[in-house]
Amino acid sequence: MAEKDDQLTQVAFGVSDATEAARDQALRLLEADPILHAEWIAGLVTNRSAPDEILRRVFTLDPLPDGVRRWLRFSQLPPTAVRAAVTYTDPEVRKDVARNELLPADGLAVLTEDPDPEVRWFSVMMAREYNVRLPTELTVRLATSSEARIRMHAIELPGLPDEIRLSLAEDPHPRVRAHAIDSWSWPRVRPEVRAAAEADSDPRVREAAERAAHIDLPLPTTLADFLAEPDERRRDDAAHRAPVDSDLAVHLVAHDDSSLRRGAVWNPHVPTALALTLAADPEPSIRFALSLRADISEEQRSAIDYTVPEGRYGAPAWVQERFGDPDALREISASSHVLLRRAVTCAPDLPADVIERLATDEDYFVRLMLCENDHAPHELLVEMYADWKGLSWGMLAGRRNFARPGLARFADAPNCRLRLAALSDPQATPELVERLSHDPDDIVRSRAAADPRLPHARLVELLGRDRMPGTAAGNPALPAPLMHQLLDIAGIKRCVGAE
């Protein structure tokens, strides 16, 4: 079957010698294959070289193929696709587009006033969720909509005039009133509006007023105030971050509650010497927290019996505060504590000697985390690209230092990822790309099929049913006349006035 289909595309598109009769027969067979057509269409809409006319032709289809629907939901759409999608006849398609986090503001603006109520709701919700700045006059229309759920989401739209936002605290619908009453609006609304909210018949509004009027009292910092504090959460917060006095610090360090002792270890206001008395604490999490304090020496840190927990651990705040200090970064990168060395890899500007040290660190995840930074050297990126088992391994190829001349040497490597890396060589030849388009690994073949250096004859061959028709149709080297011919075969009429 594969050979037959390959010959069909080669014959139909004039790549191989054939009689006119054979070519006509091949075209008829291609015209009778709707599954193939759907794959071509899905590939063409993702083709960054596709002329606008291709997209306009695709959007004349009703219904749209599933591949196009997926593209509308998740991809960064060109302007022509945005204009066509937000006015497409099927509201389910417009809803797909509204869910797209990458949709530009002008497209989302159209959808916020869509004829379909579900499309409108999704669109306003997305604008609020992703802080999309819409035209001011549009935010006012949305905030004064006849639909309560639209008004509710419009409250948080960026650019909504203050007077309109404040007016919603008096909205007829209790959900809107409750949403409009917060710590920002509360001191700005009229006294009678505050009084009405506190006495509102709807409990959601009364609860919103109570939250908005609440003022956090300072955390206890003395032993007497701590012992008198009835709120357990505030006592815990005080242990972690309040500027505690010496008596309270001693009380926390000796407390039976391990969470309070752990808080004392994290609290930079607890003296170093006092915190170090917990170096032999029976609770492992306390010893671990102590090992990450900023104010202990490397000798003291090494003397603590701590265990590094599994998984990713955020960089301590004190390490982040030193990201701009090259000398501090050098010191931390030489620490015996693996989590501190991992934390240094997140610094946006690393000195060259620190990069060199971290790139050869004995800890696998220090080296891996360095690869998430654009400082990682080429050799380390290739090593991790070939070896890392996590789902993000493919992202390493997008790092600044990954694509380099010389990667083509991996074209015959046993590791399929290294063969894939060969395609990132900017000097890879068309012959090498063609060879990798026959690779036994699906990902390697697919990447080669999408490579614009792929020879034209092989690209046409891959348009066949049992090869990679969608990927080949998305190859930017596909000539525009051939793109139109694919749509012709699929039975999609050319737009009026198009060449």
Secondary structure, 3 states (H helix, E strand, C coil): CHHHHHHHHHHHCCCCCCCHHHHHHHHHHHHCCHHHHHHHHHHHHCCCCCCHHHHHHHCCCCCCCHHHHHHHHHCCCCHHHHHHHCCCCCHHHHHHHHCCCCCCHHHHHHHCCCCCHHHHHHHHHHHHHCCCCCCHHHHHHHHCCCCHHHHHHHCCCCCCCHHHHHHHHHCCCHHHHHHHCCCCCCCCCCHHHHHHHHCCCCHHHHHHHHHHHCCCCCCCCCHHHHHHCCCHHHHHHHHHHCCCCHHHHHHHHCCCCHHHHHHHHHCCCCCHHHHHHHCCCCCHHHHHHHHCCCCCCHHHHHCCCCCCCCCCCCCCHHHHCCCCCHHHHHHHHCCCCHHHHHHHCCCCCCCHHHHHHHHCCCCHHHHHHHHCCCCCCHHHHHHHHHHCCCHHHHHHHHCCCCCCCCHHHHCCCCCHHHHHHHCCCCCCCHHHHHHHCCCCCHHHHHHHHCCCCCCHHHHHHHCCCCCCHHHHHCCCCCCHHHHHHHHHHCCCCCCCCCC
